[in-house]
Amino acid sequence: MSLKILFFTSPTCSWCPYLESILRQIIKGVDHLELEVIDVTKDITKAGEYEIVAIPTIVLPNNQRIIGSADEGFIREQMDFFLTLGS
Amino acid sequence: MIISTGIEELDKMIDGGLRTSFCYAIKGSAGSGKTVLSLFMTVGALKANIPVLFISTEVDIEKLMTYGQSFNMDLESYVNKGLLHFEKMSLKPLGTNLVQTDQFNLSAIIARTKDKMESIKAKMVIFDSISAFFADFKYEKTARSNFMDFIREITNEDAVLVLTAESQPTEEYSTIEEFLVDGVIKIRTELKNNQIIKRISIPKLRSAKPINFENRFIINRDGISILRSEQPPTSHIKEESSGIEKLDKLLGGGIPSGSVVLVEVDGETNYFPLFLTTLCYHLENDKGVIIHSNVHMYSSRIVEDFNKADFNIEPFLNKGNIVFIDKYNRSVTAVEAREMSQLMTTDDMISVTVELMEAFQKSKQKVVIYGDLTDDANILNESEFLRYFALQSFNIKEKRSIGYSFINFNAISREMLARLRTTADIIIRFSREDYTTYIECMKSSAGATFLPKVVRYKDKMPLIEIVD
């Protein structure tokens, strides 16, 4: 079974493409992790379902959310925290 | 498009109603009634078949529904009809943990709001409350600046956006919301005599004149009623003119007979023009005038001042329509005056006044009493003074006369002033600021108070003129 990481993005988000590439890189090295990219302007139901307010938002399977973009180090640190301390 | 708030008086205050493509903020402290007001606005629009999107950031939808029920609002039926949609929006949904940075925008709420607006064709969006919404953000400044996009995008859809925002009781300056929005509806609560009093004002309103005057309002099951004291009330009490046309108009027709008018003056303001103008009117209308003279208000000064204004008071003096009661002998020292005041008791004063009032009434003359209370307040002890004022007021009310009592509000204690105010039916403040004299009505038994108006002095009768 693989765990899904949701990445909410929008066309007006200037940091999103960069953040997405970082996320893809991180996930590439981890088994059972999958990335789903959701454009809130296209899939509003999902944005509503997850009550997304700010963009970018990364929803991790353990109910942890990362709001806002950051550098690779910060994202890696957060992901490591989630991966080592578990879901 | 103008959307009614459902509250007639509020519509008047905001120039007819809520305008589409405008953003309004309802500001108030916690528990002042922001959510209730926004719910009443919602129902107001719904009653006119205007669809509403209600975004709640703090209260759950079910709770809002029950909240509405307690105010006789059947919100559920509107939801079923597809006219109303509730949407919960918060950065931190229940059970989530957040890590935040300052590189984000709010395009998700914009997209979600626009989508919901489109689905029900909403012309009004209520966002309750932005304070609770921003509280979850670690980088509140970024959130607030991004919120501007939200305001812009929603109002661009030809809809009204109403935000509610919490204000702190100590807030001295306007917060960012007040700069961004087109109108601010401010609610304030205050504790007065152990009673919570709610007041509403419009400190900002684009395209129209803001109303800084705080009107009282009451929230009950049937709705919100705003008591507009600026409006002349309908009254069945017979009113007497004060002799100043503009003042009568502002007071909603005049001074009801049986009223005690407390004229508060600061020590620097010359109240004589006001006093003489009303006095002149009453004399010309064949009323009986009783003047309790003292160091400020005494016969020779009054006669002299009338002469200066080219008004001949002699016929009235000869007719006996004006009577001076000398309370204290002015040729004595202060110590002696105090002793004498003990000799001539306040009860004597009152009984003489009552006798005179009865005499005037026998000859079918209305009675007007003038007095400067400042010296009485200083010479008499507190309880005696208050008793004197209360008895005097009682007599005035019972005999359906009018009493004008002048007092220097700087010369007496606050407690004393508060007690005088309780007894008085009408409070007029006559004070000066930067060489401009203002007249203001702070209390009126008929409800017609008014804001400070500029007063201009003149050489001839009428000696004062109230300017808008």
HADDOCK unambig.tbl for C-alpha pairs under 7 A between the chains (distance, minus, plus):
assign (segid A and resid 10 and name CA) (segid B and resid 107 and name CA) 6.89 0.50 0.50
assign (segid A and resid 40 and name CA) (segid B and resid 108 and name CA) 6.03 0.50 0.50
assign (segid A and resid 40 and name CA) (segid B and resid 111 and name CA) 6.81 0.50 0.50
assign (segid A and resid 41 and name CA) (segid B and resid 111 and name CA) 5.61 0.50 0.50
assign (segid A and resid 44 and name CA) (segid B and resid 112 and name CA) 6.17 0.50 0.50
assign (segid A and resid 48 and name CA) (segid B and resid 112 and name CA) 6.85 0.50 0.50
assign (segid A and resid 51 and name CA) (segid B and resid 89 and name CA) 6.41 0.50 0.50
assign (segid A and resid 51 and name CA) (segid B and resid 93 and name CA) 6.78 0.50 0.50
assign (segid A and resid 52 and name CA) (segid B and resid 108 and name CA) 6.09 0.50 0.50
assign (segid A and resid 53 and name CA) (segid B and resid 89 and name CA) 6.98 0.50 0.50
assign (segid A and resid 53 and name CA) (segid B and resid 90 and name CA) 6.76 0.50 0.50
assign (segid A and resid 53 and name CA) (segid B and resid 91 and name CA) 5.66 0.50 0.50
assign (segid A and resid 53 and name CA) (segid B and resid 106 and name CA) 6.07 0.50 0.50
assign (segid A and resid 53 and name CA) (segid B and resid 108 and name CA) 4.95 0.50 0.50
assign (segid A and resid 53 and name CA) (segid B and resid 109 and name CA) 4.96 0.50 0.50
assign (segid A and resid 54 and name CA) (segid B and resid 104 and name CA) 6.28 0.50 0.50
assign (segid A and resid 54 and name CA) (segid B and resid 105 and name CA) 5.59 0.50 0.50
assign (segid A and resid 54 and name CA) (segid B and resid 106 and name CA) 4.48 0.50 0.50
assign (segid A and resid 54 and name CA) (segid B and resid 107 and name CA) 6.45 0.50 0.50
assign (segid A and resid 54 and name CA) (segid B and resid 108 and name CA) 5.58 0.50 0.50
assign (segid A and resid 55 and name CA) (segid B and resid 104 and name CA) 5.39 0.50 0.50
assign (segid A and resid 55 and name CA) (segid B and resid 105 and name CA) 5.35 0.50 0.50
assign (segid A and resid 55 and name CA) (segid B and resid 106 and name CA) 5.99 0.50 0.50
assign (segid A and resid 55 and name CA) (segid B and resid 107 and name CA) 6.23 0.50 0.50
assign (segid A and resid 55 and name CA) (segid B and resid 108 and name CA) 6.15 0.50 0.50
assign (segid A and resid 56 and name CA) (segid B and resid 104 and name CA) 6.00 0.50 0.50
assign (segid A and resid 63 and name CA) (segid B and resid 96 and name CA) 4.94 0.50 0.50
assign (segid A and resid 63 and name CA) (segid B and resid 97 and name CA) 6.34 0.50 0.50
assign (segid A and resid 64 and name CA) (segid B and resid 96 and name CA) 5.78 0.50 0.50
assign (segid A and resid 64 and name CA) (segid B and resid 97 and name CA) 4.76 0.50 0.50
assign (segid A and resid 64 and name CA) (segid B and resid 98 and name CA) 5.98 0.50 0.50
assign (segid A and resid 65 and name CA) (segid B and resid 96 and name CA) 6.97 0.50 0.50
assign (segid A and resid 65 and name CA) (segid B and resid 97 and name CA) 5.99 0.50 0.50
assign (segid A and resid 65 and name CA) (segid B and resid 98 and name CA) 4.88 0.50 0.50
assign (segid A and resid 65 and name CA) (segid B and resid 99 and name CA) 6.13 0.50 0.50
assign (segid A and resid 66 and name CA) (segid B and resid 98 and name CA) 5.93 0.50 0.50
assign (segid A and resid 66 and name CA) (segid B and resid 99 and name CA) 4.75 0.50 0.50
assign (segid A and resid 66 and name CA) (segid B and resid 100 and name CA) 5.88 0.50 0.50
assign (segid A and resid 67 and name CA) (segid B and resid 99 and name CA) 6.06 0.50 0.50
assign (segid A and resid 67 and name CA) (segid B and resid 100 and name CA) 4.73 0.50 0.50
assign (segid A and resid 67 and name CA) (segid B and resid 101 and name CA) 6.27 0.50 0.50
assign (segid A and resid 68 and name CA) (segid B and resid 100 and name CA) 5.93 0.50 0.50
assign (segid A and resid 68 and name CA) (segid B and resid 101 and name CA) 4.88 0.50 0.50
assign (segid A and resid 68 and name CA) (segid B and resid 102 and name CA) 6.03 0.50 0.50
assign (segid A and resid 68 and name CA) (segid B and resid 103 and name CA) 4.70 0.50 0.50
assign (segid A and resid 68 and name CA) (segid B and resid 104 and name CA) 4.49 0.50 0.50
assign (segid A and resid 69 and name CA) (segid B and resid 101 and name CA) 6.38 0.50 0.50
assign (segid A and resid 69 and name CA) (segid B and resid 103 and name CA) 5.10 0.50 0.50
assign (segid A and resid 69 and name CA) (segid B and resid 104 and name CA) 6.52 0.50 0.50
assign (segid A and resid 70 and name CA) (segid B and resid 101 and name CA) 6.70 0.50 0.50
